[in-house]
Amino acid sequence: MPPTRPRPLAFAIVLALAALLGGCSVLKPKSDQEAAAARGEPPAEGPPRYDIEVEGPRELRALVGDNLDLARFRTVPADQGLTDEELARLVAQAPEQARTLLRTEGYFNAQVQARLEPAPAEGKLPRVVVSIDPGPRTTVQSVDVQVKGNLQQRADAGERPAQRLREKVQKDWPLKPGDAFRQDDWTAAKNGAITQLQANGYPAATWTDTQAAIRSREQAAALTAQADSGPLFHLGGLKLEGVQRYGEQAIRNLADFQPGEPYSEQKLLDYQDRLRLSGLYEGAAVSIDTNPSVADATPVTVRVREQREQNATLGLGYSSDTGPRFTLEHFHRRPFGLNWTARNNFELGSQRKLWEWDLRSYAKERMWQDLVAGNVEQLKVEDEDRLSARLRVGRSQSRNKLDRMYYGEGTYSRVDSPLGRVTSQALTANADWTWRDVDSRLLPTRGQAVILQTALGYARSDEAESGPFGRLYTRLLAFRPFGNGWNARLRLDVGQVFARQAIGVPDPLLFRAGGEDSVRGYAYRSLGPEVNGVVTSGRSLLTASAEITHPISRRMPALLGAAFIDAGNAAERFSDIKPAVGVGVGLHYRSPVGPLRLDLAYGVDDARFRVHVTAGASF
């Protein structure tokens, strides 16, 4: 269970903690209200009878003031148990209760006094004043963390995985000599260490002895923690539940482990994520039997809740790049009775009209999937009207950190602009990789990701020469937390088309900059080389972005304020790139389905403001 803070706690729990950490006599409830509190029942409520003021260090006032019995019974009417005599008794008990609370923060020699002062004026309430002098804080003097059992035997026998795990548990122990001792930190340290053992092959690990020996006169704590690892668990066969429409093989093929491998919690979590992302299941849960008697081959239970065979989604939306739109998406999970999925997405907007479709097989051996996909798009931006189409056939594989896709693609484009009409086609062989090492795929705050796209092909055009070409594009992303609640996001995009200048490469394979996921502060696809005053697509791309975010308030940690700077451009050659700069601020929301961003950006070159709206992480 996660560590818990002492506020708010029932009085009975506070007294039990007092007995554990230093001892105080357990008082029996002397009123109906205290008897109700001991049973976990809330006290009666009425208008406040008195005010509570805590005199002492600011960081300790809420701890004491919010958790005394005086706070619990402040609104209890006199006719329901809180007489003047009972109030006087609560004031008398307050110092010992406060000292109990302060011990949880490492103050074992605190001096506390409490007094009841009459109302200072008519219409005012009496005041209970609690004065605290916490004294010096107890610090950790020594730490002894030991892991016994099967892990120790394996480590002593020279098994490197066992040695590394034992060393990691001891190295990662957060409470070091010299640190302040707090009950919450002590609990969190124990929880973290045992969780680390349980997640890395020893799910039956337990603490056999934990002690925090406090020498209050010396303000020193000696910590001792000894765990029994239990046996090393090995994975057994899959036990499937909830399979009806889509068969068992798709589930089995998404597992990247074999019977006999050592258990890893992360390995099962990754497997669970792949099941959920496959599009076949509303939910999936993967678990093992942690009974030590089956440690040699613990069954892996996979429970799935299957999606309907078909579903359709209608939507209305808005993009700061292409304006308002109407969308219709249809998903079929067994078209023509085949073990494939079929997705069709239609988008109708003022600037963009799109039909994209994707046929993909269920996962095969080593998680490979066959695919056939394509799209037809009409895009109107600035003075340009582009009609394009793509068809690709290939294979893809999605593993824990690496997605791969190899495919052949045919591309067609027709661009109408003030420069005239340009029509071109291309056939390419492509290899795409996406590598990510982040704490969350939906809401990353720490880690990095790399997207790499490569292509070799042949282009032909009615208005230019035909010939071979190559294409390379990469996106680098880094996410870093820093300071107190701050997060940074860094992005770098680099692209290049390699071909003789006279060869007409289709426009969708060239580059432009500007827009919500490029250089904010400029219109979508408005940055690129100019020909006779008309913006065109270039063969070189370089853009970069730096952004910092911080929660707007503690009460709403998912709502963030942001500040950013973007720069970059597209050109015919890297040497011709003249970076356009955009700066701005934003309001971001970390929703359960991914980040939502509303940004106000200022384009330095254009000297104008633009609003950008984005959703989701860009991997």
Stockholm file with secondary structure:
# STOCKHOLM 1.0

chainA/1-619         MPPTRPRPLAFAIVLALAALLGGCSVLKPKSDQEAAAARGEPPAEGPPRYDIEVEGPRELRALVGDNLDLARFRTVPADQGLTDEELARLVAQAPEQARTLLRTEGYFNAQVQARLEPAPAEGKLPRVVVSIDPGPRTTVQSVDVQVKGNLQQRADAGERPAQRLREKVQKDWPLKPGDAFRQDDWTAAKNGAITQLQANGYPAATWTDTQAAIRSREQAAALTAQADSGPLFHLGGLKLEGVQRYGEQAIRNLADFQPGEPYSEQKLLDYQDRLRLSGLYEGAAVSIDTNPSVADATPVTVRVREQREQNATLGLGYSSDTGPRFTLEHFHRRPFGLNWTARNNFELGSQRKLWEWDLRSYAKERMWQDLVAGNVEQLKVEDEDRLSARLRVGRSQSRNKLDRMYYGEGTYSRVDSPLGRVTSQALTANADWTWRDVDSRLLPTRGQAVILQTALGYARSDEAESGPFGRLYTRLLAFRPFGNGWNARLRLDVGQVFARQAIGVPDPLLFRAGGEDSVRGYAYRSLGPEVNGVVTSGRSLLTASAEITHPISRRMPALLGAAFIDAGNAAERFSDIKPAVGVGVGLHYRSPVGPLRLDLAYGVDDARFRVHVTAGASF
#=GR chainA/1-619 SS CCCCCSSSCCHHHHHHHHHHHTCCCCCCCCSHHHHHHHTTCCCCCCSCCCEEEEESCHHHHHHHHHHSHHHHTTTCCGGGTCCHHHHHHHHHHHHHHHHHHHHTTTCSSCEEEEEEECCSSTTCCCEEEEEEECCSCCEEEEEEEEEETHHHHHHHTTCHHHHHHHHHHHHTCSCCTTSBCCHHHHHHHHHHHHHHHHHTTCTTCEEEEEEEEEETTTTEEEEEEEEECCCCCBEEEEEEESCCSSCSHHHHHTCCCCTTSBCCHHHHHHHHHHHHHTSSEEEEEEEECCCGGGGGGEEEEEEEEECCSEEEEEEEEEETTTEEEEEEEEEESSGGGCSEEEEEEEEEESSEEEEEEEEEECCCGGGEEEEEEEEEEEEEETTEEEEEEEEEEEEEEECSSEEEEEEEEEEEEEEEETTEEEEEEEEEEEEEEEEEEESCSSSCCSEEEEEEEEEEEEEEESSSBCEEEEEEEEEEEEEEEETTTEEEEEEEEEEEEESCTTBCCCGGGSBCBCSTTSSTTSCTTCBSCEETTEECCBSEEEEEEEEEEEEEETTEEEEEEEEEEEEEEEESSGGGCCCEEEEEEEEEEEETTEEEEEEEEEETTTTEEEEEEEESCCC
#=GC SS_cons         CCCCCSSSCCHHHHHHHHHHHTCCCCCCCCSHHHHHHHTTCCCCCCSCCCEEEEESCHHHHHHHHHHSHHHHTTTCCGGGTCCHHHHHHHHHHHHHHHHHHHHTTTCSSCEEEEEEECCSSTTCCCEEEEEEECCSCCEEEEEEEEEETHHHHHHHTTCHHHHHHHHHHHHTCSCCTTSBCCHHHHHHHHHHHHHHHHHTTCTTCEEEEEEEEEETTTTEEEEEEEEECCCCCBEEEEEEESCCSSCSHHHHHTCCCCTTSBCCHHHHHHHHHHHHHTSSEEEEEEEECCCGGGGGGEEEEEEEEECCSEEEEEEEEEETTTEEEEEEEEEESSGGGCSEEEEEEEEEESSEEEEEEEEEECCCGGGEEEEEEEEEEEEEETTEEEEEEEEEEEEEEECSSEEEEEEEEEEEEEEEETTEEEEEEEEEEEEEEEEEEESCSSSCCSEEEEEEEEEEEEEEESSSBCEEEEEEEEEEEEEEEETTTEEEEEEEEEEEEESCTTBCCCGGGSBCBCSTTSSTTSCTTCBSCEETTEECCBSEEEEEEEEEEEEEETTEEEEEEEEEEEEEEEESSGGGCCCEEEEEEEEEEEETTEEEEEEEEEETTTTEEEEEEEESCCC
//
